[in-house]
Amino acid sequence: MRRYSIRLILLPVFILAIFLCSSCKIPSVIVTQEQQKGDSYHNNHQYEQAITHYKNCLSASAKLGTFRNLDMEADICRKIAQGYSVLGQYEDALGYANRALQTDSIQGNSLEFIEDYRMTGNIYLYMGDFVHGIPRLEHALKLNEGMESSLKGLNQRSIADTYLSLAQVNSVLGRFYNALQYTESALGLYKKNNDQRGLMEALLIKGNIYVNQGLIPEGITYLEESLETSEELDLSSSRQHQALGEAYSLAANFEQAMRHKMNALDEAYNSRIIPQMIWANMGVGDAYADLGDYENAGNYYQRAADLQDTAQIQAMALQASADMRLGNLSAAQEFYNNIGAGVASGLLALRQGEVNFEAGNSDLAITHYQNAASHFQGAGVPEGSAKANLRLGDIYVTLNNHETALVYLAEAARLALSDETHWEIFYQKGRLFEAAGLKDSAIVSYKQAVQIIESIRGKFKIEEYKTKYIENKVKVYDKLIKILLENGQTEDAFLYSERARARSFLDMIANQKIEIKQGADQELIKSEQVLRLKINSLAKLIHADDLGTNRGLSRFQVEKELMAAREEYDQLLERIKLMNNEYSSMVSIDPSGLDEIRNSLDDKTVLLTYWIGDDYLATLIISKNSITPYFLEIESSVISKDVADSRRAVRRIAEFQSGYQPPSGRPAVGRSSKEQLKYMYGLLIQPVYDNLKDYTCIGIVPHGSLHFLPFQALMAPDEQFLIENHAIFYSPSASVYVYCSEKSPGTGNKMLAMAL
């Protein structure tokens, strides 16, 4: 009985012992499992989780005593360092890379020891610490000496990797000759060992070097080879798309540049490599700046800065690049001067010159632009030198120092590679010739500038980009139209005004309609549907004035959320269009000629076209048999204010019934509604009315702020509205009128009537 009771006592103890033994894994098992988990997370771009498991692996390995595998621990330290580098936490990365270096030095692992030196050197470079980074790479190269002739592929790949790191740092510093030498050495070894990943990296650097030196087509070829290899290896292609975006930007193919930079952004976020995410946001910002969309550019620059702050990245190079874009120029200058980065210093000097010139400090601007030219010349970047000389020419034209201006503009023309630079050189020459009284030469230069601008515009397929790009080029058309009118070349002035008008509508109606969602990425389509439903829901809440209490939001908050959703929706549609291959079939339509426009008019119809320059208003009256100009010197800002006053006037309906009565006890301010509409009639209609009075139908082709003016409400001195004596229609351009008049309306018994 006693023996039986002992069994009863011992049995649970035995079961508990088995359970405890089965639940307590020995350290060697933990090492293997944690390493495998770390590798799995790392391969899926989940770097924080990977680092956690790698650290667990190291902790378990430390408990193995004499059975520790130090080679494995060094390899795990390198993986942790790589993970921290991807997250932008370079101080932590450096700590683990040095730990690997220390372990490999004890073990006498020569190849791994070289890899550790190369890794620590690269981490220093990521941090912007070139003082410590370059010596590390040079030491790695010295350790590699004698290995190149080795039959072992590992030895040759190791030295190739070191060559590549040195090529990268020399490229960043603008030492392109040295960079190319290192790149070619690396390429030879990678080809010899059929190392596709190494070839991908070397082609990327080689392509960047060629682009910076002005060999853009050759550079694009190498970059596309690198991109193709990265896709074959199923690796992130963010850097390749970013580099191609820069190349196409230099080639003045801004839509293709935007496409690549958006792809770079997507790839960066998919890979979760934070430094690449920051660079990609800056790249998209640069692409918008090239289009003249500085609001969107600033938004992406700020996203990059916010991302860097959130991730707490200790990278001086990233910070300096963000500082330069966001206007903190002194901080960026200190960094670039310390590392001797020629190209970056040149870009910074360009920005400093621009800021000082806009502030009216021409002398300091000249100094900065001359410094920029020197930096670019030293680095062998002709396009940068061209831009610096162009800006110097611009200043000296403004200062009426024509001889010096011509010297700088000639040098800019000699060096320039990009059409974007060439058109502005011609524009500045036009300004110079005009100031010197050489009208014919000025006209030739302005026309050459317009020709290049329209050539660049023709590369765009997406209407939003066309419009944005042309917006800040209107100054060229302004100058040309004004001088043509002064020179008595009325027909040419009219034709250039037609070419300058927003032609997106003409392009849309002349091309086949494109379904923007057809063939688009399904994730983008899903996002579009979600956003559209969100916008509809918010709009319904506001319309019904039923904000509800479940969300606890005020009307102002809902309206703000709606505005943000609409902006996000517009950007998403832009992305969908950008990725839609059908847009490649879109063609840019040339405006109609004057004879074609005249032939489209009947005897009772006349076109009244306007053009607002900075300091003038041009009115052109086109009938079936003639074209008549009228020129008025007036500031565009004055016209804009008058249009705004007129819009307010037509809303004051009571004044038309009972007359203008100022508020009790207050003096009359401004014009009454009738006075304002009579004033605008006198400004826009009365001077040319002799050319209009015999026509029953007037077609208004407005420009600028006049698009917002209700011409039909303008009041003649006899207090009759313009619409009472003439039928009025509007057209964005005379060419659109011609195109629409050729389209015969279909027959039917349905009508849509709208009252506004």
C-alpha positions in Angstrom: 0.0 0.0 0.0 2.8 2.3 0.9 4.7 1.3 -2.4 1.5 2.2 -4.4 1.2 5.5 -2.7 4.8 6.4 -3.5 4.1 5.6 -7.2 1.2 8.0 -7.0 3.4 10.7 -5.7 6.3 10.1 -8.1 4.2 9.8 -11.3 3.2 13.6 -11.4 6.7 14.5 -10.6 8.0 12.4 -13.5 5.4 13.9 -15.9 6.3 17.5 -14.7 10.0 16.7 -15.3 9.3 15.5 -18.9 7.2 18.6 -19.5 9.9 20.9 -18.2 12.6 19.2 -20.3 10.5 19.4 -23.4 9.7 23.1 -22.9 13.4 24.1 -22.1 15.3 24.3 -25.4 19.0 24.1 -25.3 20.9 27.3 -26.5 22.1 25.7 -29.7 18.6 25.1 -30.8 17.6 28.6 -29.9 20.5 30.0 -31.9 19.4 28.1 -35.0 15.7 29.0 -34.7 16.3 32.6 -34.0 18.7 32.9 -36.9 16.2 31.3 -39.2 13.4 33.7 -37.9 15.7 36.7 -38.4 16.5 35.6 -42.0 12.8 35.2 -42.7 11.9 38.6 -41.4 14.9 40.2 -43.2 13.9 38.6 -46.5 10.4 40.1 -46.1 11.7 43.6 -45.4 10.6 43.5 -41.8 13.9 44.7 -40.5 13.0 45.6 -36.9 11.6 42.1 -36.2 14.7 40.6 -37.9 17.0 42.6 -35.7 15.1 41.4 -32.6 15.6 37.7 -33.6 19.2 38.2 -34.6 19.9 39.7 -31.2 18.2 36.8 -29.5 20.5 34.5 -31.6 23.6 36.3 -30.3 22.3 36.1 -26.7 21.8 32.4 -27.0 25.1 31.9 -28.7 26.9 33.6 -25.9 25.7 30.9 -23.5 27.4 28.1 -25.5 30.8 28.7 -24.0 33.5 26.9 -25.8 31.0 25.7 -28.4 30.3 29.2 -29.6 30.5 29.7 -33.4 32.3 33.1 -33.6 32.2 33.1 -37.4 28.4 32.8 -37.3 28.2 35.6 -34.6 30.2 37.9 -36.9 27.9 37.2 -39.8 24.9 37.9 -37.5 26.4 41.2 -36.4 26.8 42.2 -40.1 23.2 41.3 -40.7 22.1 43.5 -37.7 24.3 46.3 -39.0 22.7 46.0 -42.4 19.2 46.1 -40.8 20.0 49.2 -38.8 21.4 50.8 -42.0 18.2 50.1 -43.8 16.3 51.8 -41.0 18.7 54.8 -41.1 20.0 54.1 -37.6 23.6 54.4 -38.5 25.2 54.7 -35.0 23.7 51.3 -34.1 24.7 49.9 -37.4 28.3 51.1 -36.9 28.4 49.5 -33.4 27.5 46.0 -34.8 29.8 46.4 -37.8 32.7 47.1 -35.5 31.7 44.1 -33.3 31.9 41.9 -36.4 35.3 43.5 -37.3 36.6 42.8 -33.9 35.4 39.1 -34.0 36.8 38.5 -37.5 40.2 40.0 -36.5 40.5 37.5 -33.7 39.4 34.6 -35.9 41.8 35.6 -38.7 39.1 35.6 -41.4 40.7 37.7 -44.1 37.8 38.0 -46.5 35.3 38.8 -43.7 37.7 41.2 -42.2 37.9 43.1 -45.5 34.1 43.0 -45.7 33.8 44.5 -42.2 36.2 47.3 -43.1 34.2 48.0 -46.2 30.9 47.9 -44.3 32.1 50.3 -41.6 33.4 52.6 -44.3 30.1 52.6 -46.2 28.2 53.3 -42.9 30.4 56.3 -42.3 29.6 57.5 -45.8 25.9 57.0 -45.3 26.2 59.2 -42.2 28.1 61.8 -44.3 31.3 61.3 -42.4 33.7 61.1 -45.3 36.7 61.8 -43.1 36.3 58.3 -41.4 34.6 56.6 -44.3 37.1 57.0 -47.1 40.2 55.8 -45.1 38.2 52.6 -44.2 37.5 51.9 -47.8 41.1 52.6 -48.8 42.3 50.2 -46.1 39.9 47.6 -47.4 41.4 48.0 -50.8 44.9 47.7 -49.4 44.0 44.5 -47.7 42.6 43.3 -51.0 45.9 43.7 -52.8 47.1 40.5 -54.3 43.7 38.9 -54.3 42.7 40.0 -57.8 44.9 37.4 -59.4 43.5 34.7 -57.1 41.6 31.9 -58.8 39.0 32.1 -56.0 35.8 34.0 -57.1 35.2 35.1 -53.5 38.5 37.0 -53.4 37.8 38.7 -56.7 34.2 39.6 -55.7 35.6 41.1 -52.5 38.0 43.4 -54.3 35.2 44.3 -56.8 32.9 45.3 -53.9 35.7 47.6 -52.6 36.2 49.1 -56.0 32.5 49.8 -56.2 32.3 51.5 -52.8 35.2 53.8 -53.8 33.5 54.5 -57.1 30.4 55.5 -55.3 32.1 57.9 -52.9 34.2 59.5 -55.7 31.0 59.9 -57.8 29.3 61.7 -54.9 32.2 64.0 -54.5 32.2 64.8 -58.2 35.5 63.1 -58.9 34.1 61.3 -62.0 37.3 60.3 -63.6 38.4 58.3 -60.5 34.9 57.0 -60.0 34.8 55.7 -63.6 38.2 54.0 -63.2 37.0 52.2 -60.0 33.7 51.3 -61.7 35.4 49.7 -64.8 37.7 47.7 -62.5 34.7 46.4 -60.6 32.8 45.6 -63.8 35.6 43.5 -65.1 35.7 41.4 -62.0 32.0 41.0 -61.8 31.8 39.9 -65.4 34.6 37.5 -64.9 32.7 35.9 -62.0 29.2 36.3 -63.6 28.1 38.2 -60.5 24.7 39.6 -61.6 24.1 41.6 -58.5 27.5 43.2 -58.7 27.0 44.0 -62.4 23.7 45.7 -61.5 25.4 47.9 -58.9 28.3 48.8 -61.2 26.0 49.6 -64.1 24.0 51.9 -61.9 27.0 53.9 -60.8 28.4 54.0 -64.4 25.1 55.3 -65.7 25.0 58.0 -63.1 28.6 59.1 -64.0 27.8 59.3 -67.7 24.6 61.3 -67.1 26.4 63.8 -64.8 29.1 64.2 -67.5 26.5 65.1 -70.1 26.5 61.7 -71.9 22.8 61.3 -71.3 21.7 58.7 -73.9 24.7 56.4 -73.0 24.0 56.9 -69.3 20.3 56.0 -69.8 21.4 52.8 -71.6 23.5 51.7 -68.6 20.8 52.6 -66.1 18.2 50.6 -68.0 20.5 47.6 -68.0 20.8 48.0 -64.2 17.0 48.3 -63.9 16.5 45.2 -66.0 18.9 43.2 -63.9 17.4 44.3 -60.6 14.0 43.1 -61.9 15.4 39.8 -63.0 16.9 39.3 -59.5 13.6 40.4 -57.9 15.4 43.2 -56.0 14.2 46.7 -55.2 14.7 49.0 -58.2 14.1 52.3 -56.4 17.6 53.6 -57.0 17.5 52.7 -60.7 14.2 54.5 -61.2 15.5 57.5 -59.3 18.6 57.7 -61.4 16.6 57.3 -64.6 14.3 60.1 -63.4 17.2 62.4 -63.0 18.5 61.5 -66.5 15.2 62.1 -68.2 14.9 65.4 -66.3 18.2 66.5 -67.8 16.9 65.4 -71.2 13.8 67.7 -70.6 11.5 64.7 -70.8 9.8 65.7 -67.6 6.8 63.4 -67.8 9.0 60.3 -68.2 11.1 61.7 -65.3 8.0 61.9 -63.1 7.0 58.4 -64.1 10.4 56.9 -63.0 10.5 59.0 -59.8 7.0 57.8 -58.8 8.1 54.2 -59.5 11.2 54.9 -57.3 8.8 56.1 -54.5 6.7 53.0 -54.8 9.7 50.7 -54.8 11.2 52.4 -51.8 8.1 52.0 -49.7 7.7 48.4 -50.8 11.3 47.6 -49.7 10.8 49.6 -46.4 14.3 51.0 -46.8 13.9 54.4 -45.0 16.8 56.3 -46.5 15.5 55.3 -50.0 12.0 56.5 -49.0 13.5 59.9 -48.0 15.5 60.2 -51.2 12.5 59.1 -53.3 10.3 61.8 -51.8 12.9 64.4 -52.5 13.1 63.1 -56.1 9.4 63.4 -56.7 9.6 66.9 -55.2 12.3 67.7 -57.7 10.1 66.4 -60.5 7.3 68.7 -59.5 9.7 71.6 -59.3 10.8 70.9 -62.9 7.1 71.2 -63.9 6.8 74.5 -62.1 4.5 73.0 -59.5 6.3 74.3 -56.4 3.4 73.7 -54.0 3.5 69.9 -54.7 7.3 70.0 -54.7 7.3 71.6 -51.2 4.9 69.0 -50.0 7.2 66.1 -51.0 10.2 67.9 -49.6 8.4 68.3 -46.3 7.4 64.6 -46.3 11.0 63.7 -46.7 12.0 65.9 -43.8 9.2 64.6 -41.6 10.2 61.0 -42.4 13.8 61.7 -41.5 12.7 63.3 -38.2 10.4 60.5 -37.3 13.0 57.8 -38.1 15.6 59.8 -36.2 18.2 59.2 -39.0 21.7 60.3 -38.2 22.7 61.1 -41.8 24.3 64.4 -42.5 24.1 63.9 -46.3 20.3 63.4 -46.2 20.0 66.4 -43.8 22.0 68.6 -46.0 20.0 67.7 -49.1 16.8 68.4 -47.3 18.2 71.7 -45.9 19.1 72.8 -49.4 15.6 72.1 -50.8 13.8 73.6 -47.8 15.9 76.8 -47.7 18.3 76.1 -44.8 21.2 76.9 -47.0 23.9 77.8 -44.3 23.6 74.3 -42.7 23.9 72.6 -46.1 26.9 74.7 -47.1 28.8 73.8 -44.0 28.4 70.1 -44.7 29.3 70.3 -48.4 32.3 72.4 -47.8 33.6 70.0 -45.2 33.4 67.0 -47.5 34.5 68.8 -50.7 31.5 67.7 -52.7 31.9 69.6 -56.0 28.6 68.9 -57.7 26.5 69.4 -54.5 28.5 72.6 -53.7 27.7 73.8 -57.2 24.0 73.1 -56.7 24.0 74.9 -53.4 25.8 77.9 -54.8 23.1 78.1 -57.6 20.4 78.1 -55.0 22.2 80.8 -52.9 22.6 82.9 -56.0 18.9 82.6 -56.8 17.9 83.6 -53.2 20.1 86.7 -53.2 19.1 87.8 -56.7 15.4 87.6 -55.7 16.2 89.6 -52.6 17.8 92.3 -54.8 21.4 91.6 -53.8 22.9 91.3 -57.3 26.6 91.5 -56.2 26.3 88.6 -53.8 24.3 86.7 -56.3 27.0 87.1 -58.9 29.6 85.8 -56.4 27.5 82.7 -55.7 26.9 82.0 -59.4 30.6 82.4 -60.2 31.3 79.9 -57.4 28.8 77.5 -58.8 30.4 77.7 -62.3 33.8 77.0 -60.7 32.5 74.0 -58.8 30.8 72.5 -61.8 33.8 73.1 -64.1 36.0 71.4 -61.6 33.7 68.4 -61.4 33.3 68.2 -65.2 29.5 68.8 -65.2 28.8 71.0 -68.3 25.1 71.4 -67.7 25.7 72.8 -64.2 28.2 75.2 -65.7 25.7 76.2 -68.3 23.1 77.0 -65.7 25.5 79.1 -63.7 26.5 81.1 -66.8 22.9 81.5 -67.8 22.0 83.0 -64.4 25.0 85.4 -64.6 23.8 86.4 -68.1 20.3 87.0 -66.6 21.7 89.3 -63.9 23.8 91.4 -66.3 20.8 91.8 -68.7 18.8 93.1 -65.8 21.7 95.4 -64.9 21.8 96.7 -68.6 25.4 95.5 -68.9 24.8 94.0 -72.3 28.4 93.2 -73.3 29.1 91.2 -70.2 25.7 89.5 -70.4 26.4 88.4 -74.0 29.7 86.8 -72.9 28.0 84.7 -70.2 25.1 83.7 -72.5 27.4 82.6 -75.2 29.3 80.4 -72.7 26.0 79.0 -71.4 25.0 78.2 -75.0 28.3 76.4 -75.6 28.0 74.2 -72.6 24.2 73.6 -72.4 23.0 70.1 -73.0 19.3 70.3 -71.9 16.6 72.0 -74.0 15.3 73.4 -70.8 18.4 75.4 -70.5 18.5 76.3 -74.2 15.1 77.9 -74.3 16.0 80.2 -71.5 19.3 81.2 -73.1 17.3 82.4 -76.1 14.8 84.2 -73.9 17.6 86.1 -72.1 19.1 86.9 -75.5 15.8 88.3 -76.6 15.6 90.5 -73.5 19.1 91.7 -74.2 18.4 92.6 -77.9 15.1 94.2 -76.9 16.8 96.4 -74.3 19.4 97.4 -76.9 16.6 98.4 -79.4 17.4 95.5 -81.8 13.7 94.4 -82.2 14.2 92.1 -85.2 17.0 90.2 -83.3 14.8 90.1 -80.2 11.9 88.6 -82.2 14.1 85.9 -83.6 15.5 84.9 -80.2 12.0 84.9 -78.6 10.7 82.7 -81.4 13.6 80.3 -80.9 12.7 80.1 -77.2 9.1 79.4 -78.0 10.0 76.7 -80.5 12.0 74.8 -77.9 9.3 75.2 -75.2 6.7 73.8 -77.5 9.0 70.9 -78.4 9.3 70.0 -74.7 5.5 70.5 -74.3 4.9 68.1 -77.1 6.5 65.3 -75.1 3.8 65.5 -72.4 0.8 63.3 -72.7 -1.0 64.1 -69.5 -2.9 67.4 -69.6 -2.2 68.4 -66.0 1.5 68.3 -66.7 1.2 70.3 -69.9 -0.7 73.0 -68.2 1.7 73.2 -65.2 4.7 73.2 -67.4 3.5 76.1 -69.7 2.3 78.3 -66.8 5.7 79.6 -65.9 6.8 80.0 -69.5 4.1 82.5 -70.4 6.6 85.3 -69.9 8.3 84.3 -73.1 5.0 84.6 -75.1 4.2 87.9 -73.3 7.5 89.5 -74.5 7.1 88.1 -78.0 3.4 89.2 -78.5 4.1 92.7 -77.2 7.1 93.3 -79.5 5.3 91.8 -82.5 2.4 94.2 -82.0 4.8 97.1 -81.6 6.5 96.0 -84.8 3.2 95.9 -86.6 3.2 92.1 -87.0 -0.4 91.7 -85.9 -1.1 88.3 -87.5 2.1 86.8 -86.0 1.1 88.3 -82.6 -2.3 86.6 -82.8 -0.9 83.2 -83.8 1.5 83.2 -80.9 -1.3 84.1 -78.5 -3.1 81.1 -79.8 -0.1 78.9 -79.3 0.4 80.2 -75.8 -3.2 79.5 -74.6 -3.9 76.4 -72.5 -4.3 73.8 -75.2 -5.3 70.9 -73.0 -9.0 71.2 -74.0 -8.0 71.3 -77.7 -5.8 68.2 -77.3 -8.6 66.3 -75.4 -11.3 67.0 -78.0 -9.1 66.1 -80.9 -7.8 62.8 -79.4 -9.7 59.6 -78.8 -11.1 59.4 -75.3 -9.0 57.3 -72.9 -10.5 55.3 -70.1 -7.9 56.2 -67.4 -8.7 53.2 -65.2 -8.4 50.6 -68.0 -5.3 48.5 -67.5 -4.3 50.4 -64.4 -2.8 48.8 -61.3 -5.5 47.2 -59.3 -4.2 48.6 -56.0 -4.5 52.1 -57.4 -8.0 51.3 -58.6 -9.0 50.1 -55.2 -7.6 53.2 -53.6 -9.5 55.4 -56.1 -12.8 53.6 -55.2 -12.2 54.0 -51.4 -11.3 57.7 -51.8 -14.3 58.4 -54.1 -16.6 56.8 -51.5 -15.0 58.8 -48.7 -15.5 62.1 -50.7 -19.1 61.3 -51.5 -19.8 60.4 -47.8 -18.2 63.6 -46.5 -20.0 65.8 -49.2 -23.3 64.2 -48.2 -22.7 65.0 -44.5 -22.1 68.7 -45.3 -24.9 68.9 -47.8 -27.4 67.5 -45.4 -25.9 69.6 -42.6 -25.9 66.3 -40.5 -22.5 66.0 -39.1 -23.7 63.6 -36.5 -22.2 63.0 -33.0 -20.5 59.6 -33.5 -17.4 61.2 -34.9 -17.6 64.4 -32.9 -16.4 66.6 -35.8 -17.4 70.2 -36.5 -18.4 71.4 -39.9 -15.0 73.1 -40.3 -13.2 69.8 -39.6 -15.4 67.8 -42.0 -14.8 70.5 -44.7 -11.0 70.3 -44.0 -11.1 66.5 -44.3 -13.1 66.7 -47.5 -10.5 69.2 -49.0 -7.7 66.9 -48.1 -9.5 63.8 -49.5 -10.1 65.7 -52.8 -6.4 66.7 -53.1 -5.4 63.1 -52.4 -7.9 61.9 -55.0 -6.5 64.3 -57.6 -3.0 63.1 -57.0 -4.2 59.5 -57.2 -5.8 60.1 -60.6 -2.6 61.7 -61.7 -0.7 58.5 -60.7 -3.2 56.3 -62.6 -2.8 58.4 -65.7 0.9 58.3 -65.4 1.0 54.5 -65.3 -1.6 54.1 -68.2 0.2 53.1 -71.4 -2.7 54.4 -73.5 -1.6 58.0 -72.9 1.4 57.3 -75.1 -1.0 57.5 -78.1 -2.0 61.1 -77.2 -0.8 63.7 -79.7 -0.4 67.4 -79.3 -2.6 69.4 -81.7 -1.3 72.5 -83.4 -3.5 75.6 -83.3 -5.5 76.6 -86.4 -4.0 79.1 -88.9 -5.5 82.6 -89.3 -7.0 81.8 -92.7 -8.7 78.7 -91.3 -10.1 80.7 -88.4 -11.4 83.4 -90.8 -13.1 80.9 -93.0 -14.9 79.4 -90.1 -16.7 82.7 -89.4 -19.8 83.8 -91.1 -20.7 87.4 -92.0 -22.6 88.0 -88.7 -19.9 86.6 -86.3 -16.7 88.3 -85.0 -14.1 87.0 -82.5 -12.9 89.3 -79.8 -9.6 87.8 -78.4 -7.7 89.2 -75.5 -4.2 88.7 -74.2 -3.1 90.0 -70.8 0.7 90.7 -70.5 2.5 91.8 -67.3 2.0 95.5 -68.3 -0.3 95.5 -71.2 -3.7 94.4 -72.6 -3.8 93.3 -76.3 -7.2 93.1 -78.0 -7.5 91.5 -81.4 -10.7 91.6 -83.4 -11.0 88.9 -86.1 -13.7 88.9 -88.7 -14.1 87.0 -91.9 -12.0 89.6 -93.8 -9.8 91.4 -91.3 -7.8 91.4 -88.1 -7.6 94.6 -86.1 -5.4 95.1 -83.0 -5.9 97.4 -80.0 -3.1 97.9 -77.4 -3.5 99.3 -73.9 -0.7 99.8 -71.3 -2.1 98.5 -68.0 -0.8 96.3 -65.2 -2.2 92.8 -65.1 -2.8 93.2 -61.4 -5.1 96.1 -62.1 -7.2 94.0 -64.5 -7.5 91.2 -61.9 -8.8 93.6 -59.3 -11.3 95.1 -61.8 -12.6 91.7 -62.6 -13.0 90.8 -59.0 -14.9 94.1 -58.4 -17.1 93.3 -61.4 -18.0 89.9 -60.1 -19.1 91.4 -56.8 -21.1 94.0 -58.7 -23.3 91.5 -60.6 -24.1 89.8 -57.3 -25.5 93.0 -55.9 -28.9 92.5 -57.7 -30.8 95.0 -55.5 -28.7 97.9 -56.9 -30.1 97.3 -60.3 -33.7 97.6 -59.0 -33.4 100.5 -56.5 -30.0 102.1 -57.2 -26.9 102.2 -55.1 -27.3 103.2 -51.4 -24.3 103.1 -49.2 -24.8 101.7 -45.6 -26.3 104.2 -43.2 -23.8 106.6 -41.8 -21.0 105.4 -44.1 -19.5 107.2 -47.1 -19.7 105.6 -50.5 -16.7 103.3 -51.2 -15.8 102.3 -54.7 -18.1 102.2 -57.7 -21.7 101.2 -57.7 -22.6 98.1 -59.6 -23.7 100.0 -62.7 -20.6 102.2 -62.5 -18.3 99.2 -62.3 -19.9 97.4 -65.2 -19.8 100.6 -67.3 -16.2 101.1 -66.4 -15.3 97.5 -67.6 -17.3 98.1 -70.8 -15.3 101.3 -71.3 -12.1 99.4 -70.7 -12.7 96.3 -72.8 -15.5 97.0 -75.3 -15.9 100.7 -76.1 -12.4 101.2 -77.6 -13.1 98.5 -80.2 -16.9 98.8 -80.5 -16.8 100.3 -84.0 -15.4 97.0 -85.2 -18.1 95.1 -83.4 -21.4 97.0 -83.8 -22.3 95.5 -87.2 -22.1 91.9 -86.0 -25.0 90.2 -84.2 -22.8 87.5 -82.7 -19.6 88.1 -80.7 -17.3 85.3 -79.7 -15.2 86.1 -76.6 -11.8 84.4 -76.3 -10.6 85.6 -72.8 -7.2 85.3 -71.2 -6.0 85.2 -67.6 -8.4 86.8 -65.1 -10.8 87.7 -67.9 -11.9 84.1 -67.9 -13.9 85.0 -64.7 -15.6 88.1 -66.2 -19.2 87.9 -67.3 -18.9 89.9 -70.5 -22.6 89.6 -71.2 -23.3 91.8 -68.1 -21.0 94.7 -69.2 -23.1 97.8 -69.5 -22.9 100.4 -72.3 -23.2 104.2 -71.5 -27.0 103.9 -72.4 -27.3 101.3 -69.6 -27.9 98.4 -72.0 -26.1 95.2 -71.3 -23.9 93.8 -74.0 -26.1 90.7 -74.3 -29.1 92.9 -75.2 -27.6 93.9 -78.5 -25.4 90.9 -79.4 -25.5 87.1 -78.9 -22.4 86.2 -76.8 -20.5 82.9 -76.8 -17.1 82.0 -75.2 -14.3 79.8 -76.4 -10.9 79.0 -74.7 -9.2 79.7 -78.0 -10.0 80.5 -81.6 -8.8 77.1 -82.6 -11.3 75.4 -80.3 -14.0 77.4 -81.9 -12.9 76.2 -85.4 -12.8 72.6 -84.3 -16.2 72.8 -82.6 -17.8 74.6 -85.6 -16.7 71.8 -87.9 -18.6 69.2 -85.8 -22.2 69.0 -86.9 -24.5 68.4 -83.9 -26.4 65.2 -83.9 -30.2 65.2 -84.3 -32.4 64.4 -81.4 -35.4 65.5 -79.4 -33.7 65.8 -76.0 -32.2 69.0 -74.5 -30.3 69.7 -71.3 -30.9 73.2 -70.1 -28.9 74.7 -67.2 -29.4 78.0 -65.4 -26.5 79.4 -63.4 
